[in-house]
Amino acid sequence: PSFSPWTDPEIKIFLQEWQVVEREIGHPGQKIKQKSSLVCQRLYHRGLFKDIQSCLDLMWTLKDLHSTLSRERSRTVPLFSPYRDYLERIFDPKCQRGHVPGKSLQHRHLGFCKW
């Protein structure tokens, strides 16, 4: 596993995979530990090797970012984040109806990431 900081492209891949997991599992904003483990597994299949704790920490950080962005949405000049669209698709059930890139969880072997 990699203990290096997350790069912008890695975070975007993480968010894409989180969208797939979110669509499969549902319950936006809940079951974070389960979802981070599944995202970690999906990253592994894409050749991105991060440990589960790093995935969990990033998921919590991004969840907090979404909360901040949502609170600040009504400002005259809303806060900017390059991840806003991804986070809205993850946390807003109305945004989860469209196509999400990546294979369904049903088609992946999920047994290699351990807590």
DRENDO-1510 file (C-alpha; in Angstrom, 1 decimal, always signed):
<recs>
REC; n; res; u; v; w
REC; 1; PRO; +0.0; +0.0; +0.0 .
REC; 2; SER; +1.0; +3.6; -0.7 .
REC; 3; PHE; +1.3; +6.0; +2.3 .
REC; 4; SER; +2.0; +8.9; +0.0 .
REC; 5; PRO; -0.3; +11.9; +0.0 .
REC; 6; TRP; -3.2; +11.8; -2.4 .
REC; 7; THR; -2.7; +13.6; -5.7 .
REC; 8; ASP; -5.5; +15.5; -7.5 .
REC; 9; PRO; -5.8; +12.8; -10.2 .
REC; 10; GLU; -5.9; +10.1; -7.5 .
REC; 11; ILE; -8.7; +12.0; -5.6 .
REC; 12; LYS; -10.7; +12.2; -8.8 .
REC; 13; ILE; -10.3; +8.5; -9.4 .
REC; 14; PHE; -11.3; +7.9; -5.8 .
REC; 15; LEU; -14.4; +10.0; -6.3 .
REC; 16; GLN; -15.4; +8.2; -9.5 .
REC; 17; GLU; -15.1; +4.9; -7.7 .
REC; 18; TRP; -17.0; +6.2; -4.7 .
REC; 19; GLN; -19.9; +7.2; -7.0 .
REC; 20; VAL; -20.1; +3.6; -8.2 .
REC; 21; VAL; -20.1; +2.2; -4.7 .
REC; 22; GLU; -22.6; +4.8; -3.5 .
REC; 23; ARG; -24.9; +3.9; -6.3 .
REC; 24; GLU; -24.6; +0.2; -5.4 .
REC; 25; ILE; -24.9; +0.6; -1.6 .
REC; 26; GLY; -27.1; +3.7; -1.3 .
REC; 27; HIS; -27.6; +5.6; +2.0 .
REC; 28; PRO; -25.6; +8.7; +1.1 .
REC; 29; GLY; -23.4; +9.9; +3.9 .
REC; 30; GLN; -23.7; +6.6; +5.9 .
REC; 31; LYS; -21.9; +3.3; +6.0 .
REC; 32; ILE; -18.6; +5.2; +5.5 .
REC; 33; LYS; -16.3; +2.4; +6.8 .
REC; 34; GLN; -18.0; -0.2; +4.5 .
REC; 35; LYS; -17.9; +2.1; +1.5 .
REC; 36; SER; -14.3; +3.2; +2.0 .
REC; 37; SER; -13.2; -0.5; +2.1 .
REC; 38; LEU; -15.1; -1.2; -1.2 .
REC; 39; VAL; -13.6; +1.9; -2.8 .
REC; 40; CYS; -10.1; +0.8; -1.7 .
REC; 41; GLN; -10.8; -2.5; -3.4 .
REC; 42; ARG; -11.9; -0.8; -6.6 .
REC; 43; LEU; -8.8; +1.4; -6.6 .
REC; 44; TYR; -6.6; -1.7; -6.3 .
REC; 45; HIS; -8.3; -3.1; -9.4 .
REC; 46; ARG; -7.4; +0.2; -11.2 .
REC; 47; GLY; -3.7; -0.1; -10.1 .
REC; 48; LEU; -4.0; +2.6; -7.4 .
REC; 49; PHE; -2.6; +1.1; -4.2 .
REC; 50; LYS; -3.7; +2.9; -1.1 .
REC; 51; ASP; -4.3; +1.5; +2.4 .
REC; 52; ILE; -7.8; +1.3; +3.8 .
REC; 53; GLN; -7.1; +3.9; +6.5 .
REC; 54; SER; -6.0; +6.4; +3.9 .
REC; 55; CYS; -9.2; +5.7; +1.9 .
REC; 56; LEU; -11.3; +6.1; +5.1 .
REC; 57; ASP; -9.5; +9.3; +6.0 .
REC; 58; LEU; -10.0; +10.8; +2.5 .
REC; 59; MET; -13.7; +9.8; +2.5 .
REC; 60; TRP; -14.3; +11.6; +5.9 .
REC; 61; THR; -12.4; +14.6; +4.6 .
REC; 62; LEU; -14.4; +14.8; +1.4 .
REC; 63; LYS; -17.7; +14.3; +3.4 .
REC; 64; ASP; -16.7; +17.2; +5.6 .
REC; 65; LEU; -15.8; +19.3; +2.4 .
REC; 66; HIS; -19.3; +18.5; +1.0 .
REC; 67; SER; -20.9; +19.7; +4.2 .
REC; 68; THR; -18.9; +22.9; +4.1 .
REC; 69; LEU; -19.8; +23.5; +0.5 .
REC; 70; SER; -23.4; +22.8; +1.1 .
REC; 71; ARG; -23.5; +25.3; +4.0 .
REC; 72; GLU; -21.7; +28.0; +2.0 .
REC; 73; ARG; -23.8; +27.5; -1.2 .
REC; 74; SER; -26.0; +30.5; -0.4 .
REC; 75; ARG; -23.1; +32.9; -0.1 .
REC; 76; THR; -22.8; +35.7; -2.7 .
REC; 77; VAL; -19.6; +34.1; -3.9 .
REC; 78; PRO; -19.8; +30.4; -3.1 .
REC; 79; LEU; -16.6; +28.5; -2.1 .
REC; 80; PHE; -14.8; +26.8; -5.0 .
REC; 81; SER; -13.8; +23.2; -5.0 .
REC; 82; PRO; -12.8; +21.2; -8.1 .
REC; 83; TYR; -14.6; +18.2; -6.4 .
REC; 84; ARG; -18.0; +19.9; -6.0 .
REC; 85; ASP; -19.7; +18.2; -8.9 .
REC; 86; TYR; -18.4; +14.7; -7.8 .
REC; 87; LEU; -19.5; +15.3; -4.3 .
REC; 88; GLU; -23.0; +16.4; -5.3 .
REC; 89; ARG; -23.4; +13.3; -7.5 .
REC; 90; ILE; -22.3; +11.2; -4.5 .
REC; 91; PHE; -24.4; +12.9; -1.8 .
REC; 92; ASP; -27.5; +14.1; -3.7 .
REC; 93; PRO; -29.8; +11.1; -4.5 .
REC; 94; LYS; -31.3; +13.1; -7.5 .
REC; 95; CYS; -27.8; +13.1; -9.1 .
REC; 96; GLN; -27.4; +9.3; -8.7 .
REC; 97; ARG; -29.7; +8.4; -11.5 .
REC; 98; GLY; -27.3; +8.9; -14.4 .
REC; 99; HIS; -24.6; +6.7; -15.7 .
REC; 100; VAL; -21.6; +6.3; -13.4 .
REC; 101; PRO; -18.3; +5.1; -15.0 .
REC; 102; GLY; -16.9; +1.8; -13.8 .
REC; 103; LYS; -18.1; -1.7; -13.5 .
REC; 104; SER; -20.7; -2.7; -11.0 .
REC; 105; LEU; -19.5; -4.2; -7.7 .
REC; 106; GLN; -21.2; -7.5; -8.7 .
REC; 107; HIS; -18.5; -8.1; -11.3 .
REC; 108; ARG; -15.5; -7.6; -9.1 .
REC; 109; HIS; -13.7; -9.9; -6.7 .
REC; 110; LEU; -13.8; -8.1; -3.3 .
REC; 111; GLY; -11.6; -10.2; -1.1 .
REC; 112; PHE; -8.1; -8.7; -1.0 .
REC; 113; CYS; -8.5; -5.5; +1.2 .
REC; 114; LYS; -8.4; -6.3; +4.9 .
REC; 115; TRP; -9.0; -4.1; +8.0 .
</recs>
